Amino acid sequence: MRKLATKTSYIGAGVGLVLFAIIGLVPGSLLGGVMGLNIAGSLFGFPVASGVLQRIIVAASMLIGVMVSGIIFVMGSAAIGWVLGTATEKLLGPEEAPVPKSADLGK
């Protein structure tokens, strides 16, 4: 049985992790921080003061932004890898069963 789809899925997840580290980490943090500033501003008024609760809201939203960005990069590239592996398996056709040896026939 071929396991090409699983292998390409793992490769895609690894590529997604590298892409996330290169181009997804900073934008995820930035967008999450802006979202946190908007939430804190809506709750406590603009301009946002430097209170503890406001900082916790901004930090939590930055963390959520980084996590969402990571999930999108890793899961998206793993799904692309799985699709490519499945398509390759279908193009290669069914795998042939191994031919039994003559010594195995008597058992």
N, CA, C and O atoms as a printed pandas DataFrame, in Angstrom:
     atom_number atom_name residue_name chain_id  residue_number  x_coord  y_coord  z_coord
0              1         N          MET        A               1    0.836   -1.185    0.000
1              2        CA          MET        A               1    0.000    0.000    0.000
2              3         C          MET        A               1    0.880    1.247    0.000
3              4         O          MET        A               1    1.836    1.347    0.769
4              5         N          ARG        A               2    0.552    2.170   -0.850
5              6        CA          ARG        A               2    1.335    3.406   -0.920
6              7         C          ARG        A               2    0.931    4.347    0.204
7              8         O          ARG        A               2   -0.232    4.404    0.603
8              9         N          LYS        A               3    1.889    5.062    0.689
9             10        CA          LYS        A               3    1.640    6.068    1.725
10            11         C          LYS        A               3    2.135    7.427    1.251
11            12         O          LYS        A               3    2.580    8.250    2.051
12            13         N          LEU        A               4    2.054    7.651   -0.037
13            14        CA          LEU        A               4    2.584    8.883   -0.613
14            15         C          LEU        A               4    1.821   10.110   -0.133
15            16         O          LEU        A               4    2.426   11.157    0.098
16            17         N          ALA        A               5    0.509   10.001    0.021
17            18        CA          ALA        A               5   -0.283   11.147    0.456
18            19         C          ALA        A               5    0.103   11.567    1.867
19            20         O          ALA        A               5    0.157   12.760    2.167
20            21         N          THR        A               6    0.370   10.599    2.730
21            22        CA          THR        A               6    0.774   10.924    4.101
22            23         C          THR        A               6    2.146   11.584    4.119
23            24         O          THR        A               6    2.361   12.568    4.827
24            25         N          LYS        A               7    3.067   11.041    3.341
25            26        CA          LYS        A               7    4.418   11.603    3.301
26            27         C          LYS        A               7    4.413   13.031    2.749
27            28         O          LYS        A               7    5.079   13.913    3.289
28            29         N          THR        A               8    3.661   13.249    1.677
29            30        CA          THR        A               8    3.619   14.604    1.117
30            31         C          THR        A               8    2.877   15.566    2.041
31            32         O          THR        A               8    3.149   16.766    2.032
32            33         N          SER        A               9    1.953   15.054    2.827
33            34        CA          SER        A               9    1.280   15.901    3.814
34            35         C          SER        A               9    2.268   16.371    4.881
35            36         O          SER        A               9    2.250   17.536    5.278
36            37         N          TYR        A              10    3.128   15.466    5.343
37            38        CA          TYR        A              10    4.157   15.844    6.316
38            39         C          TYR        A              10    5.150   16.831    5.727
39            40         O          TYR        A              10    5.569   17.779    6.391
40            41         N          ILE        A              11    5.521   16.601    4.481
41            42        CA          ILE        A              11    6.440   17.533    3.817
42            43         C          ILE        A              11    5.788   18.905    3.682
43            44         O          ILE        A              11    6.431   19.928    3.918
44            45         N          GLY        A              12    4.513   18.926    3.303
45            46        CA          GLY        A              12    3.793   20.198    3.189
46            47         C          GLY        A              12    3.695   20.919    4.519
47            48         O          GLY        A              12    3.818   22.143    4.569
48            49         N          ALA        A              13    3.473   20.172    5.607
49            50        CA          ALA        A              13    3.410   20.803    6.924
50            51         C          ALA        A              13    4.762   21.404    7.306
51            52         O          ALA        A              13    4.822   22.485    7.893
52            53         N          GLY        A              14    5.833   20.710    6.976
53            54        CA          GLY        A              14    7.170   21.253    7.250
54            55         C          GLY        A              14    7.449   22.512    6.454
55            56         O          GLY        A              14    7.999   23.479    6.980
56            57         N          VAL        A              15    7.069   22.499    5.188
57            58        CA          VAL        A              15    7.243   23.692    4.351
58            59         C          VAL        A              15    6.398   24.838    4.897
59            60         O          VAL        A              15    6.847   25.984    4.928
60            61         N          GLY        A              16    5.172   24.531    5.330
61            62        CA          GLY        A              16    4.304   25.560    5.908
62            63         C          GLY        A              16    4.881   26.155    7.175
63            64         O          GLY        A              16    4.750   27.354    7.421
64            65         N          LEU        A              17    5.521   25.319    7.984
65            66        CA          LEU        A              17    6.149   25.821    9.204
66            67         C          LEU        A              17    7.294   26.771    8.889
67            68         O          LEU        A              17    7.455   27.801    9.544
68            69         N          VAL        A              18    8.081   26.422    7.892
69            70        CA          VAL        A              18    9.182   27.302    7.484
70            71         C          VAL        A              18    8.637   28.610    6.909
71            72         O          VAL        A              18    9.138   29.689    7.227
72            73         N          LEU        A              19    7.605   28.511    6.061
73            74        CA          LEU        A              19    7.010   29.724    5.501
74            75         C          LEU        A              19    6.397   30.601    6.585
75            76         O          LEU        A              19    6.487   31.827    6.525
76            77         N          PHE        A              20    5.773   29.970    7.577
77            78        CA          PHE        A              20    5.220   30.740    8.687
78            79         C          PHE        A              20    6.313   31.473    9.436
79            80         O          PHE        A              20    6.152   32.643    9.785
80            81         N          ALA        A              21    7.426   30.796    9.687
81            82        CA          ALA        A              21    8.518   31.442   10.411
82            83         C          ALA        A              21    9.126   32.592    9.624
83            84         O          ALA        A              21    9.575   33.579   10.207
84            85         N          ILE        A              22    9.143   32.468    8.290
85            86        CA          ILE        A              22    9.762   33.503    7.466
86            87         C          ILE        A              22    8.815   34.671    7.211
87            88         O          ILE        A              22    9.200   35.827    7.392
88            89         N          ILE        A              23    7.576   34.384    6.791
89            90        CA          ILE        A              23    6.706   35.480    6.351
90            91         C          ILE        A              23    5.394   35.601    7.106
91            92         O          ILE        A              23    4.616   36.505    6.805
92            93         N          GLY        A              24    5.110   34.739    8.070
93            94        CA          GLY        A              24    3.813   34.792    8.732
94            95         C          GLY        A              24    3.844   35.259   10.170
95            96         O          GLY        A              24    2.813   35.675   10.699
96            97         N          LEU        A              25    4.981   35.203   10.812
97            98        CA          LEU        A              25    5.059   35.507   12.239
98            99         C          LEU        A              25    4.837   36.987   12.535
99           100         O          LEU        A              25    4.015   37.338   13.382
100          101         N          VAL        A              26    5.553   37.833   11.855
101          102        CA          VAL        A              26    5.445   39.272   12.120
102          103         C          VAL        A              26    4.093   39.845   11.689
103          104         O          VAL        A              26    3.492   40.595   12.458
104          105         N          PRO        A              27    3.585   39.523   10.488
105          106        CA          PRO        A              27    2.260   40.050   10.132
106          107         C          PRO        A              27    1.149   39.549   11.050
107          108         O          PRO        A              27    0.210   40.290   11.343
108          109         N          GLY        A              28    1.245   38.295   11.508
109          110        CA          GLY        A              28    0.239   37.785   12.443
110          111         C          GLY        A              28    0.257   38.548   13.750
111          112         O          GLY        A              28   -0.793   38.854   14.313
112          113         N          SER        A              29    1.446   38.854   14.232
113          114        CA          SER        A              29    1.574   39.625   15.465
114          115         C          SER        A              29    1.090   41.056   15.270
115          116         O          SER        A              29    0.427   41.618   16.142
116          117         N          LEU        A              30    1.418   41.636   14.140
117          118        CA          LEU        A              30    1.001   43.011   13.864
118          119         C          LEU        A              30   -0.515   43.126   13.758
119          120         O          LEU        A              30   -1.120   43.999   14.381
120          121         N          LEU        A              31   -1.125   42.251   12.971
121          122        CA          LEU        A              31   -2.572   42.316   12.809
122          123         C          LEU        A              31   -3.299   42.003   14.112
123          124         O          LEU        A              31   -4.320   42.618   14.419
124          125         N          GLY        A              32   -2.777   41.052   14.876
125          126        CA          GLY        A              32   -3.363   40.758   16.180
126          127         C          GLY        A              32   -3.231   41.928   17.142
127          128         O          GLY        A              32   -4.148   42.197   17.918
128          129         N          GLY        A              33   -2.106   42.625   17.100
129          130        CA          GLY        A              33   -1.922   43.794   17.957
130          131         C          GLY        A              33   -2.849   44.930   17.609
131          132         O          GLY        A              33   -3.390   45.590   18.497
132          133         N          VAL        A              34   -3.040   45.164   16.326
133          134        CA          VAL        A              34   -3.973   46.211   15.888
134          135         C          VAL        A              34   -5.395   45.851   16.312
135          136         O          VAL        A              34   -6.157   46.710   16.756
136          137         N          MET        A              35   -5.740   44.574   16.169
137          138        CA          MET        A              35   -7.062   44.133   16.598
138          139         C          MET        A              35   -7.221   44.317   18.114
139          140         O          MET        A              35   -8.285   44.724   18.580
140          141         N          GLY        A              36   -6.174   44.021   18.874
141          142        CA          GLY        A              36   -6.221   44.210   20.323
142          143         C          GLY        A              36   -6.343   45.673   20.710
143          144         O          GLY        A              36   -7.060   46.006   21.653
144          145         N          LEU        A              37   -5.650   46.552   19.991
145          146        CA          LEU        A              37   -5.776   47.982   20.263
146          147         C          LEU        A              37   -7.194   48.471   19.988
147          148         O          LEU        A              37   -7.726   49.293   20.734
148          149         N          ASN        A              38   -7.801   47.970   18.925
149          150        CA          ASN        A              38   -9.183   48.352   18.622
150          151         C          ASN        A              38  -10.147   47.847   19.690
151          152         O          ASN        A              38  -11.073   48.560   20.077
152          153         N          ILE        A              39   -9.937   46.630   20.166
153          154        CA          ILE        A              39  -10.795   46.087   21.219
154          155         C          ILE        A              39  -10.615   46.874   22.513
155          156         O          ILE        A              39  -11.594   47.246   23.160
156          157         N          ALA        A              40   -9.360   47.128   22.889
157          158        CA          ALA        A              40   -9.098   47.883   24.115
158          159         C          ALA        A              40   -9.636   49.309   24.000
159          160         O          ALA        A              40  -10.148   49.864   24.972
160          161         N          GLY        A              41   -9.516   49.900   22.809
161          162        CA          GLY        A              41  -10.053   51.235   22.605
162          163         C          GLY        A              41  -11.563   51.272   22.690
163          164         O          GLY        A              41  -12.142   52.228   23.205
164          165         N          SER        A              42  -12.197   50.230   22.185
165          166        CA          SER        A              42  -13.658   50.170   22.267
166          167         C          SER        A              42  -14.138   50.010   23.706
167          168         O          SER        A              42  -15.170   50.561   24.090
168          169         N          LEU        A              43  -13.389   49.259   24.491
169          170        CA          LEU        A              43  -13.797   49.016   25.880
170          171         C          LEU        A              43  -13.446   50.174   26.814
171          172         O          LEU        A              43  -14.233   50.528   27.691
172          173         N          PHE        A              44  -12.259   50.764   26.623
173          174        CA          PHE        A              44  -11.767   51.756   27.576
174          175         C          PHE        A              44  -11.650   53.164   27.006
175          176         O          PHE        A              44  -11.292   54.094   27.728
176          177         N          GLY        A              45  -11.944   53.332   25.734
177          178        CA          GLY        A              45  -11.877   54.652   25.121
178          179         C          GLY        A              45  -10.530   54.917   24.455
179          180         O          GLY        A              45   -9.493   54.374   24.836
180          181         N          PHE        A              46  -10.598   55.772   23.450
181          182        CA          PHE        A              46   -9.388   56.171   22.719
182          183         C          PHE        A              46   -8.899   57.484   23.270
183          184         O          PHE        A              46   -9.748   58.275   23.680
184          185         N          PRO        A              47   -7.640   57.798   23.326
185          186        CA          PRO        A              47   -6.503   56.921   23.097
186          187         C          PRO        A              47   -6.378   55.888   24.222
187          188         O          PRO        A              47   -6.776   56.143   25.359
188          189         N          VAL        A              48   -5.827   54.737   23.893
189          190        CA          VAL        A              48   -5.721   53.633   24.842
190          191         C          VAL        A              48   -4.637   53.963   25.853
191          192         O          VAL        A              48   -3.496   54.250   25.490
192          193         N          ALA        A              49   -5.013   53.919   27.135
193          194        CA          ALA        A              49   -4.046   54.157   28.210
194          195         C          ALA        A              49   -3.154   52.930   28.377
195          196         O          ALA        A              49   -3.446   51.864   27.835
196          197         N          SER        A              50   -2.089   53.084   29.114
197          198        CA          SER        A              50   -1.142   51.981   29.291
198          199         C          SER        A              50   -1.415   51.214   30.585
199          200         O          SER        A              50   -0.495   50.953   31.361
200          201         N          GLY        A              51   -2.667   50.856   30.812
201          202        CA          GLY        A              51   -3.019   50.078   31.991
202          203         C          GLY        A              51   -2.721   48.604   31.793
203          204         O          GLY        A              51   -2.435   48.149   30.685
204          205         N          VAL        A              52   -2.793   47.875   32.883
205          206        CA          VAL        A              52   -2.471   46.449   32.840
206          207         C          VAL        A              52   -3.501   45.686   32.010
207          208         O          VAL        A              52   -3.130   44.843   31.193
208          209         N          LEU        A              53   -4.763   45.964   32.205
209          210        CA          LEU        A              53   -5.797   45.241   31.483
210          211         C          LEU        A              53   -5.725   45.508   29.984
211          212         O          LEU        A              53   -5.937   44.601   29.178
212          213         N          GLN        A              54   -5.429   46.740   29.613
213          214        CA          GLN        A              54   -5.294   47.071   28.196
214          215         C          GLN        A              54   -4.109   46.314   27.577
215          216         O          GLN        A              54   -4.196   45.830   26.449
216          217         N          ARG        A              55   -3.023   46.219   28.314
217          218        CA          ARG        A              55   -1.847   45.494   27.807
218          219         C          ARG        A              55   -2.121   44.002   27.687
219          220         O          ARG        A              55   -1.649   43.352   26.754
220          221         N          ILE        A              56   -2.883   43.459   28.632
221          222        CA          ILE        A              56   -3.234   42.033   28.562
222          223         C          ILE        A              56   -4.099   41.764   27.340
223          224         O          ILE        A              56   -3.913   40.755   26.661
224          225         N          ILE        A              57   -5.039   42.654   27.053
225          226        CA          ILE        A              57   -5.898   42.477   25.879
226          227         C          ILE        A              57   -5.075   42.514   24.600
227          228         O          ILE        A              57   -5.277   41.689   23.710
228          229         N          VAL        A              58   -4.157   43.458   24.501
229          230        CA          VAL        A              58   -3.329   43.573   23.301
230          231         C          VAL        A              58   -2.404   42.368   23.172
231          232         O          VAL        A              58   -2.240   41.836   22.074
232          233         N          ALA        A              59   -1.804   41.932   24.263
233          234        CA          ALA        A              59   -0.898   40.774   24.211
234          235         C          ALA        A              59   -1.647   39.496   23.841
235          236         O          ALA        A              59   -1.148   38.687   23.058
236          237         N          ALA        A              60   -2.835   39.313   24.398
237          238        CA          ALA        A              60   -3.622   38.120   24.072
238          239         C          ALA        A              60   -4.042   38.126   22.607
239          240         O          ALA        A              60   -4.018   37.085   21.950
240          241         N          SER        A              61   -4.421   39.272   22.101
241          242        CA          SER        A              61   -4.818   39.323   20.695
242          243         C          SER        A              61   -3.612   39.145   19.769
243          244         O          SER        A              61   -3.759   38.587   18.681
244          245         N          MET        A              62   -2.434   39.601   20.172
245          246        CA          MET        A              62   -1.231   39.345   19.385
246          247         C          MET        A              62   -0.936   37.846   19.338
247          248         O          MET        A              62   -0.579   37.307   18.290
248          249         N          LEU        A              63   -1.088   37.186   20.476
249          250        CA          LEU        A              63   -0.868   35.747   20.526
250          251         C          LEU        A              63   -1.878   35.005   19.654
251          252         O          LEU        A              63   -1.519   34.063   18.947
252          253         N          ILE        A              64   -3.128   35.426   19.703
253          254        CA          ILE        A              64   -4.155   34.813   18.859
254          255         C          ILE        A              64   -3.844   35.043   17.376
255          256         O          ILE        A              64   -4.018   34.139   16.559
256          257         N          GLY        A              65   -3.386   36.242   17.030
257          258        CA          GLY        A              65   -3.026   36.530   15.643
258          259         C          GLY        A              65   -1.893   35.649   15.147
259          260         O          GLY        A              65   -1.933   35.182   14.008
260          261         N          VAL        A              66   -0.879   35.410   15.979
261          262        CA          VAL        A              66    0.237   34.547   15.604
262          263         C          VAL        A              66   -0.240   33.102   15.459
263          264         O          VAL        A              66    0.165   32.405   14.529
264          265         N          MET        A              67   -1.097   32.654   16.374
265          266        CA          MET        A              67   -1.590   31.278   16.302
266          267         C          MET        A              67   -2.446   31.044   15.064
267          268         O          MET        A              67   -2.320   30.010   14.409
268          269         N          VAL        A              68   -3.310   31.989   14.743
269          270        CA          VAL        A              68   -4.158   31.851   13.555
270          271         C          VAL        A              68   -3.296   31.851   12.290
271          272         O          VAL        A              68   -3.542   31.073   11.369
272          273         N          SER        A              69   -2.302   32.713   12.248
273          274        CA          SER        A              69   -1.410   32.744   11.097
274          275         C          SER        A              69   -0.663   31.418   10.950
275          276         O          SER        A              69   -0.521   30.906    9.839
276          277         N          GLY        A              70   -0.190   30.868   12.054
277          278        CA          GLY        A              70    0.503   29.581   12.016
278          279         C          GLY        A              70   -0.401   28.454   11.571
279          280         O          GLY        A              70    0.005   27.604   10.779
280          281         N          ILE        A              71   -1.625   28.439   12.072
281          282        CA          ILE        A              71   -2.574   27.394   11.682
282          283         C          ILE        A              71   -2.860   27.476   10.186
283          284         O          ILE        A              71   -2.913   26.453    9.503
284          285         N          ILE        A              72   -3.043   28.682    9.683
285          286        CA          ILE        A              72   -3.339   28.840    8.258
286          287         C          ILE        A              72   -2.169   28.362    7.404
287          288         O          ILE        A              72   -2.374   27.640    6.429
288          289         N          PHE        A              73   -0.955   28.752    7.753
289          290        CA          PHE        A              73    0.207   28.352    6.964
290          291         C          PHE        A              73    0.432   26.847    7.025
291          292         O          PHE        A              73    0.587   26.206    5.985
292          293         N          VAL        A              74    0.451   26.277    8.220
293          294        CA          VAL        A              74    0.790   24.860    8.365
294          295         C          VAL        A              74   -0.321   23.966    7.822
295          296         O          VAL        A              74   -0.051   23.036    7.062
296          297         N          MET        A              75   -1.557   24.237    8.203
297          298        CA          MET        A              75   -2.651   23.379    7.739
298          299         C          MET        A              75   -2.907   23.545    6.244
299          300         O          MET        A              75   -3.225   22.574    5.558
300          301         N          GLY        A              76   -2.772   24.754    5.744
301          302        CA          GLY        A              76   -2.976   24.971    4.315
302          303         C          GLY        A              76   -1.942   24.251    3.469
303          304         O          GLY        A              76   -2.289   23.610    2.477
304          305         N          SER        A              77   -0.674   24.348    3.850
305          306        CA          SER        A              77    0.360   23.674    3.059
306          307         C          SER        A              77    0.312   22.162    3.261
307          308         O          SER        A              77    0.654   21.420    2.341
308          309         N          ALA        A              78   -0.099   21.683    4.430
309          310        CA          ALA        A              78   -0.269   20.239    4.616
310          311         C          ALA        A              78   -1.405   19.721    3.744
311          312         O          ALA        A              78   -1.306   18.633    3.177
312          313         N          ALA        A              79   -2.473   20.487    3.636
313          314        CA          ALA        A              79   -3.587   20.078    2.779
314          315         C          ALA        A              79   -3.170   20.067    1.313
315          316         O          ALA        A              79   -3.555   19.164    0.570
316          317         N          ILE        A              80   -2.398   21.045    0.893
317          318        CA          ILE        A              80   -1.898   21.066   -0.481
318          319         C          ILE        A              80   -0.999   19.860   -0.736
319          320         O          ILE        A              80   -1.091   19.231   -1.791
320          321         N          GLY        A              81   -0.131   19.533    0.221
321          322        CA          GLY        A              81    0.723   18.357    0.085
322          323         C          GLY        A              81   -0.075   17.072    0.011
323          324         O          GLY        A              81    0.259   16.179   -0.768
324          325         N          TRP        A              82   -1.129   16.963    0.812
325          326        CA          TRP        A              82   -1.968   15.770    0.789
326          327         C          TRP        A              82   -2.675   15.620   -0.553
327          328         O          TRP        A              82   -2.755   14.522   -1.102
328          329         N          VAL        A              83   -3.186   16.730   -1.074
329          330        CA          VAL        A              83   -3.872   16.690   -2.369
330          331         C          VAL        A              83   -2.903   16.275   -3.469
331          332         O          VAL        A              83   -3.247   15.459   -4.323
332          333         N          LEU        A              84   -1.699   16.829   -3.454
333          334        CA          LEU        A              84   -0.704   16.458   -4.467
334          335         C          LEU        A              84   -0.320   14.986   -4.345
335          336         O          LEU        A              84   -0.168   14.302   -5.358
336          337         N          GLY        A              85   -0.162   14.493   -3.122
337          338        CA          GLY        A              85    0.173   13.087   -2.922
338          339         C          GLY        A              85   -0.939   12.162   -3.359
339          340         O          GLY        A              85   -0.680   11.126   -3.971
340          341         N          THR        A              86   -2.177   12.522   -3.053
341          342        CA          THR        A              86   -3.319   11.710   -3.459
342          343         C          THR        A              86   -3.453   11.695   -4.979
343          344         O          THR        A              86   -3.725   10.650   -5.571
344          345         N          ALA        A              87   -3.266   12.840   -5.603
345          346        CA          ALA        A              87   -3.344   12.905   -7.065
346          347         C          ALA        A              87   -2.234   12.078   -7.705
347          348         O          ALA        A              87   -2.458   11.416   -8.718
348          349         N          THR        A              88   -1.052   12.113   -7.124
349          350        CA          THR        A              88    0.059   11.324   -7.652
350          351         C          THR        A              88   -0.217    9.835   -7.500
351          352         O          THR        A              88    0.078    9.054   -8.404
352          353         N          GLU        A              89   -0.780    9.437   -6.366
353          354        CA          GLU        A              89   -1.136    8.029   -6.179
354          355         C          GLU        A              89   -2.161    7.575   -7.208
355          356         O          GLU        A              89   -2.066    6.469   -7.740
356          357         N          LYS        A              90   -3.143    8.431   -7.489
357          358        CA          LYS        A              90   -4.161    8.069   -8.481
358          359         C          LYS        A              90   -3.566    7.977   -9.882
359          360         O          LYS        A              90   -3.970    7.123  -10.671
360          361         N          LEU        A              91   -2.614    8.845  -10.196
361          362        CA          LEU        A              91   -1.988    8.803  -11.515
362          363         C          LEU        A              91   -1.085    7.586  -11.684
363          364         O          LEU        A              91   -0.957    7.055  -12.788
364          365         N          LEU        A              92   -0.459    7.141  -10.592
365          366        CA          LEU        A              92    0.421    5.987  -10.677
366          367         C          LEU        A              92   -0.359    4.682  -10.813
367          368         O          LEU        A              92    0.195    3.676  -11.255
368          369         N          GLY        A              93   -1.614    4.687  -10.446
369          370        CA          GLY        A              93   -2.436    3.492  -10.571
370          371         C          GLY        A              93   -2.338    2.635   -9.325
371          372         O          GLY        A              93   -1.616    2.965   -8.384
372          373         N          PRO        A              94   -3.081    1.515   -9.328
373          374        CA          PRO        A              94   -3.072    0.650   -8.146
374          375         C          PRO        A              94   -1.726   -0.055   -7.994
375          376         O          PRO        A              94   -1.074   -0.412   -8.975
376          377         N          GLU        A              95   -1.339   -0.241   -6.758
377          378        CA          GLU        A              95   -0.093   -0.935   -6.469
378          379         C          GLU        A              95   -0.334   -2.431   -6.601
379          380         O          GLU        A              95   -1.354   -2.949   -6.148
380          381         N          GLU        A              96    0.600   -3.106   -7.215
381          382        CA          GLU        A              96    0.436   -4.536   -7.400
382          383         C          GLU        A              96    0.813   -5.278   -6.128
383          384         O          GLU        A              96    1.714   -4.865   -5.398
384          385         N          ALA        A              97    0.113   -6.379   -5.871
385          386        CA          ALA        A              97    0.388   -7.189   -4.691
386          387         C          ALA        A              97    1.712   -7.916   -4.881
387          388         O          ALA        A              97    2.050   -8.297   -6.001
388          389         N          PRO        A              98    2.463   -8.112   -3.807
389          390        CA          PRO        A              98    3.737   -8.831   -3.951
390          391         C          PRO        A              98    3.496  -10.298   -4.316
391          392         O          PRO        A              98    2.543  -10.919   -3.846
392          393         N          VAL        A              99    4.367  -10.832   -5.152
393          394        CA          VAL        A              99    4.251  -12.216   -5.582
394          395         C          VAL        A              99    4.814  -13.110   -4.491
395          396         O          VAL        A              99    5.944  -12.893   -4.054
396          397         N          PRO        A             100    4.048  -14.130   -4.023
397          398        CA          PRO        A             100    4.551  -14.994   -2.957
398          399         C          PRO        A             100    5.681  -15.881   -3.481
399          400         O          PRO        A             100    5.707  -16.276   -4.647
400          401         N          LYS        A             101    6.607  -16.175   -2.578
401          402        CA          LYS        A             101    7.714  -17.057   -2.927
402          403         C          LYS        A             101    7.227  -18.508   -2.944
403          404         O          LYS        A             101    6.201  -18.832   -2.347
404          405         N          SER        A             102    7.948  -19.346   -3.611
405          406        CA          SER        A             102    7.522  -20.750   -3.722
406          407         C          SER        A             102    7.554  -21.442   -2.365
407          408         O          SER        A             102    6.787  -22.380   -2.146
408          409         N          ALA        A             103    8.412  -21.012   -1.453
409          410        CA          ALA        A             103    8.471  -21.617   -0.117
410          411         C          ALA        A             103    7.233  -21.245    0.696
411          412         O          ALA        A             103    6.848  -21.998    1.591
412          413         N          ASP        A             104    6.607  -20.116    0.414
413          414        CA          ASP        A             104    5.424  -19.677    1.160
414          415         C          ASP        A             104    4.155  -20.402    0.703
415          416         O          ASP        A             104    3.152  -20.390    1.415
416          417         N          LEU        A             105    4.186  -21.025   -0.461
417          418        CA          LEU        A             105    2.990  -21.673   -0.994
418          419         C          LEU        A             105    2.605  -22.921   -0.196
419          420         O          LEU        A             105    1.424  -23.256   -0.106
420          421         N          GLY        A             106    3.581  -23.602    0.376
421          422        CA          GLY        A             106    3.296  -24.835    1.116
422          423         C          GLY        A             106    2.760  -24.589    2.509
423          424         O          GLY        A             106    2.278  -25.530    3.139
424          425         N          LYS        A             107    2.818  -23.412    3.005
425          426        CA          LYS        A             107    2.373  -23.134    4.377
426          427         C          LYS        A             107    0.917  -22.826    4.451
427          428         O          LYS        A             107    0.394  -22.571    5.536
